[in-house]
């Protein structure tokens, strides 16, 4: 889970926000002069960067304002949050203390390296010590 620092409301849980796609995609100067291929490229073609990526986000359950964010797509590290219309900051911007990263807990589904144990410790009827058989009446 990410802790996102809204420029208007402060740090909030990621569930309050909606991802809005790649930031800084310029609208065509003369959209009526574009052919179908050029129009499709504007609408649908986006970068798929591994690493630092500029994104648009909407604080949908808070202030309902759009903002931009620089986020590492590998580590989920939020490097900068800045208002719409502002130029993209350099990637060397250190993360603010409030801006969050994914959980580093060992059982985290985002960045964890180990999964919860699935071995059974119970010796209830129908379940072996290794947990490989189903209880009586269960289907496989």
QUIMOGI-V879342 format. One line per field, one symbol per residue. psi: psi as a letter, one per 30 degrees, with the letter a starting at -180 (. if undefined). burial: # if it has 24 or more other C-alpha atoms within 12 Angstrom, else .. A space follows every 10 residues. Layout:
psi: ???
burial: ???
This chain:
psi: kkjkjkfefa klkffflkkg aklhjkkkei fffkleeeee eeefkllikj bkkklkkkif gcfhkkllkk kkfefgkjek kllkfklkll fgkkklefkl llkgkfgkfe glfkllkgkk flhlkfklef gflllkfll.
burial: .######... ####.##... ####...... .......... .......... .########. .....##### ##...##### ###....#.. ....#...## ##........ .......... .......... ..........
